[in-house]
Amino acid sequence: NRLADSQVQQLAHRFSPLGGGDSGSRFRPGRGFQNMKLIVGIDEIEGLRGMSLKLLGIMRFLEMYPEQRNSIVIKQIGVRLDSRPDDYLSTTNEVNKLIARINKRYGRKIIEYEERSSICLNERLALLKAADIFLVTPVRGGLNMLPFEYVLARNDDPGCLILSEFSACSRVLNGALRINPFGTDQLAKTIEQALNMSEAERRARRARDMNFIDNHSLYLWSKRIIKDIVDAHQAESESLVRLGFGLSCGRAGLTKKSDKVFQPLDEVLLSKSYNTSKKRVFFLD
């Protein structure tokens, strides 16, 4: 039942570190790239996935660390979506322009970009197995299983996972390097950190992530979701209370009807006290 014992874990052992196995050969770096570090990204082509921010961060990295320009190659997979065609068109146009700009500036194909309708498990694992760094930079992201697959795929020689702090899995994969995708300098420095990370640190970080994966089965995950749904149901003994902050701002929360701790804010009294006070301090939690 555990993720570590799933099909992902079983298939991960079938691929060699440079993408051998059933389908790994199509993802091997081209001739002349064998001794380079491979940075991989797999993203759906939509604005919220942060592909453009990723590319801007890579561009900044190449500017800040010119000595690394001939030591890396980036493989980016873009997965087309059937929904939101306007978002797809604007995103793919921006991504293609940035990639062309980077490759032209440095005179070689630093970024190999491939747009696809899907990528199957075998192909994903072959690519993830080959990746020294897996880069995930959404500006808002829900459940994404790819970072978990990367941790599992690199079972012999751990790589380095760079995760956006806005990705849901960054809360549980504590071995990842967290970044804010809007901070291009931070992303550039983090890529440099990942490239120079010792094997001992990479193994220690993977062990932290595997601790979570090994102890959280799909059954347990489903059970917790059901419990959250049940807990969200408003019981008869509870009431919804709005805690006002004045100026039409506030928040809502559940409280027991017998609980006198939470009291609605007296906006008239607050306004009067604010206007008559000489010194004002706001504490925002």
N, C-alpha and C positions, 0 to 999 in steps of 0.2 A: 504493500500500500504506500510505502514511502517513496518520495520523489527519487531518492538515491537508488532505489531498487526497481525503478520503472524502466520503460523502453529506452528512455534517454540515457540512463546510466549504462544499460547493456550495450547500446550502439556506440557509446562514447569510446569504449575499449577497442572498437574495430578499426579506428582511424589512426594512422601514424601522425606524429606531430606536424609534419608538413603537408597534411591533407591527403594521405593515402586512403585506401579503402574503396568502397563502391563508386563514390562520386567525387572524391577529393581532388582528382587531377585537374578538373576545370577551374579550381580555385587556387592552384599554385601560382605564385608570382611569376611574371614573365622572365625571359632570359636576361641574366645580368642582375636579377633581384634576389638571388638565392640567399645571400648573406645579409639581407636587410631585415629590419624589424617590420612586422606586418600589423597595421592598425586596421581594425574592422568595424564597420557600422552596418546594421540592418534596421531599416526604418520604413514604416508606411509613409507614403508621400502625402503629407498634410502638414499644415503650418505648425500645429501643436507639437509635432515630433522634434522640432528644433534642428532640422538638418542644416538650414542656412546658418544658424548660430554655431553649429559644429564646424562648418567650413570656415567661418570667420575666425574661430578659435584656432583652427589648423593653420590658417594664413598667418595669424599673429605668431604662432609657434615657429613657423619657418622664418619669420622676420627676426624674432628674438634669439633664435638658436641656429644661425647659419651653418654651424658645423654638423648639424643633424640632417641637413637637406638631402644628402646622398646616403643616408643610413636608414631611411624609412620608405615604405610604400603603403598607401591607404587603399583598401578595398571597401567601397560603399555600395550596398544593395538598396535600391529603392523599390518598394512594393506598391504597385498601383491599387487604388481603391475604387470601387464602383460608385460609391456615394460622394457627394459634394464635389462635382466636377469643376466648379470655379476655383475652389481651394486647391484641387489637384493641379490645374493649369498654372495658377500663379506660383505655386510651390515648385513645380518641376522646372518652370522657366527660370526662376531665381537660382535654383540649385545648379542647373546646367551652365548658367552664366558664370557663377562663382567657380565651378570646377574648371571651366575653360580658361578663366582668368588666372587661376593658380598654376595650372599646367603650362600656360603660355609664359608666365613670368619666370618660371624656373627651368624652362627648356626641356622638360621631359614629363612623362605621364606619372606624376607623383600620386595622383588620385585616379584609380580605375573605378569607373562608375558603371553600374549595370541596373537598368530598370526592368522589373519583372512583374508578372501578375501574381506569382506566389513563389515560395521557396520551401521545399519539403524538408522533413526532419533530417534525412540522411545528408542532404546538401548543407543544411544549416550546421550540423555537427562537424562535417568536414571542414567548413570554413572557420567555425569557432575553435576547432582543435588547432588550426594553423595560426590563429591570431595571438600575437604577443600582448596586444591591448584590445579590449572591446570597449567601444565608446558609445554611451547612451545619453542623449542630451535633450529630452523632452522639456518643454516649458510647462506642460501639465500632462501627467501620465497616470493611468490606472494600472491594473494588473498586467505586467509584462513578463512572460516566462523566459524570454531570451537571456537575461542576465543569469538566471538559474541554470539554464542549459550551458552557458559559457563556463560557469564554475565547475559543472559536472564534466564537461568535455575536456578540460585541461587537467585531467587526473594524474598524468605522469609528470608534467612540467607546468606548474601553475603559471598562469599569465597574470595580467593586471586589469581589473575592471574599474572603469571610470563611469560614475553614475551621476546624473543630475539630481540635485536635492529635491526637485519637484517630481521625481519618479517615485511611485508608491513603494517599489521594492527597495529603495534606498533606506527605508526605515528598518528593514530586517537583514539586509546584506551588509553587515558592519565591517566586512573586510574590504569593501570597495572604497575607492577614493571619491569623495563627494565634491561636486563643483556646482556653481551657479552658472548655467549656460549663457547668461547675459554678460558675464565677466570674461571677456576674451583673454585678458592677461592671466587671469587665474587658470583658465582652461589650458593655456599655453604652458604655464609653469607646471601644471599637473601632468601633462603629457611628458614633459621632460623628467619629472619625478618618476613616472611609471617606467620610462625607458631605462633609467639608471637604478631602478630598485633591485636590491639583492635577491638572490634566490631564497634565502632564509626568510626575508620579510614577505615575499610572495607566497611561500608555503604557509606562513603563519596567518596571513590574511585569508587564504583559501580555507584553512582549518576553521576559522571563525564562521565563515559562510556555510561550510559543510555541517557545522554543529546545528545551525538552524534547519537546514534541509533535512538532515537525518532525523530530527526530532519533531517534524511537522508534516504529518501525512495528509494526503488529500481528504481522507475521512475526517481528520481533526479540523481541517480548514473548512469543510462543508458544515460540520457541526457548529463551529463558531459563527458562521454566517447565519444559520438558522436561529441560534441563540440571540444574535444581534437583532434579528427581525422580531423575535418574540419580545425582547426587552424594549423595543421601540414602541410596542403597543401600549397605549395609554390606559393604565389601570383605573378602576373606579375611584380608588383612594388617592389618585393624583390629579393635579390640575396644572394647566399651562399658565405660567406667569410671565408677563412681560416686564423686564427690568429696564426702565427708561433712564436715559442719560440726558434728557433734555434735547432741544433743537432737533426733534423728530428722529433721534438716534436711540438705539437700545438693543436688547437681546432678549430672547425667550428661553425658558427652561422649564423642566418638570419639577414640581415640588409636591409633597404630600399636603393634603388639605388641612391636616392638623399641624403642619409645620409653620411656625410663626417667624422663622429666621429671615426669609425672603419677603420683603415688603416692596410694593411698587413705589418708585421714586415720585415724590411730590414735586412736579415740574414747576409749579407756581412758586413754591418755597425755594427751590434751587435757583430760579431766575432772579428772585428778590435778593437772595444771599449773594449771588454773583455780582449783581449791580451795585450792591452797597459795600462790598468788600474792597479793601485797598490792595491786598496781596492775594494772588490766586495761584494755586498749584493743582495740576491735573495728574492723577496717577492712573495710568492705563495698563491693565493686566491682559 
